[in-house]
Amino acid sequence: MATILNHISNKVILWINIILKLLDIGTTIYLVNIYGLYVESNPVMKYVMENCGLIPTMVGILLAYLVAVTYLYKKNRRGLLFVVMGLMTLVVIANTTSIIIR
């Protein structure tokens, strides 16, 4: 498995991370619009969404995420990019499951 992952370029890993974050934001916006803020489990995010609004909060999160993964990409921190990709995959799966269950 490790040899397969070695053949994936860092740029592809970066773009997969960006696409996963966009999916996360899209599913979060959908869930909050349909069911309200109680679907957000992070109390800090709830507070920011209540005070700043849903879309500005999501744009801020996206910008912060882009800065973080771009930094990891520029510093050639391949292992951390894989970890972030794995964690973001779990978040997207959880959000998608929430949509299906509800």
C-alpha positions as CSV (number, residue, x, y, z in Angstrom):
1,M,0.0,0.0,0.0
2,A,2.8,2.4,0.8
3,T,4.4,1.9,-2.6
4,I,1.1,2.9,-4.3
5,L,0.9,6.1,-2.2
6,N,4.5,7.0,-3.1
7,H,3.5,7.3,-6.8
8,I,0.9,10.0,-6.1
9,S,2.3,13.5,-6.6
10,N,2.1,16.1,-3.9
11,K,0.0,18.3,-6.2
12,V,-2.6,15.6,-6.5
13,I,-2.7,15.2,-2.7
14,L,-3.1,19.0,-2.4
15,W,-6.0,19.0,-4.8
16,I,-7.7,16.0,-3.2
17,N,-7.5,17.9,0.1
18,I,-9.1,21.0,-1.4
19,I,-11.9,18.9,-3.0
20,L,-12.6,17.1,0.2
21,K,-12.8,20.5,2.1
22,L,-15.2,21.8,-0.5
23,L,-17.4,18.7,-0.1
24,D,-17.3,19.2,3.7
25,I,-18.3,22.8,3.4
26,G,-21.1,21.9,0.9
27,T,-22.5,19.2,3.1
28,T,-22.3,21.4,6.2
29,I,-24.1,24.3,4.5
30,Y,-26.8,21.9,3.3
31,L,-27.3,20.3,6.8
32,V,-27.4,23.7,8.6
33,N,-29.8,25.2,6.0
34,I,-32.2,22.2,6.3
35,Y,-31.9,21.3,10.0
36,G,-30.5,24.3,11.8
37,L,-27.3,25.0,13.8
38,Y,-27.9,22.0,16.1
39,V,-26.3,19.7,13.5
40,E,-23.0,21.4,14.0
41,S,-21.2,19.6,16.8
42,N,-18.4,22.1,17.3
43,P,-19.5,24.7,19.8
44,V,-16.9,27.2,18.6
45,M,-18.2,26.9,15.0
46,K,-21.8,27.3,16.3
47,Y,-20.9,30.5,18.1
48,V,-19.1,31.9,15.0
49,M,-22.0,30.9,12.7
50,E,-24.5,32.6,15.0
51,N,-22.5,35.8,15.2
52,C,-21.1,36.1,11.7
53,G,-23.4,34.0,9.6
54,L,-23.1,30.7,7.8
55,I,-21.5,31.7,4.5
56,P,-18.9,34.1,6.0
57,T,-17.9,31.4,8.5
58,M,-17.6,28.8,5.8
59,V,-15.5,31.1,3.6
60,G,-13.2,31.9,6.5
61,I,-12.8,28.2,7.2
62,L,-12.0,27.5,3.6
63,L,-9.4,30.2,3.5
64,A,-7.7,29.0,6.7
65,Y,-7.7,25.4,5.3
66,L,-6.3,26.5,2.0
67,V,-3.5,28.4,3.8
68,A,-2.7,25.4,6.0
69,V,-2.6,22.7,3.2
70,T,-0.7,25.1,0.8
71,Y,1.9,25.6,3.5
72,L,2.3,21.9,4.0
73,Y,2.5,21.5,0.2
74,K,5.2,24.2,-0.1
75,K,7.2,22.7,2.8
76,N,6.9,19.2,1.2
77,R,5.3,17.7,4.3
78,R,3.8,14.8,2.4
79,G,3.0,12.7,5.4
80,L,1.0,15.5,7.1
81,L,-0.9,16.1,3.8
82,F,-1.8,12.4,3.9
83,V,-3.0,12.7,7.5
84,V,-5.1,15.8,6.7
85,M,-6.5,14.0,3.7
86,G,-7.5,11.0,5.8
87,L,-9.1,13.1,8.5
88,M,-11.0,15.2,6.0
89,T,-12.2,12.0,4.3
90,L,-13.7,10.9,7.6
91,V,-15.4,14.2,8.1
92,V,-16.9,14.1,4.6
93,I,-18.1,10.5,5.2
94,A,-19.7,11.6,8.5
95,N,-21.5,14.5,6.9
96,T,-22.7,12.4,4.0
97,T,-24.0,9.8,6.4
98,S,-25.8,12.4,8.3
99,I,-27.5,13.5,5.1
100,I,-28.5,10.0,4.2
101,I,-29.8,9.1,7.7
102,R,-31.9,12.3,8.1
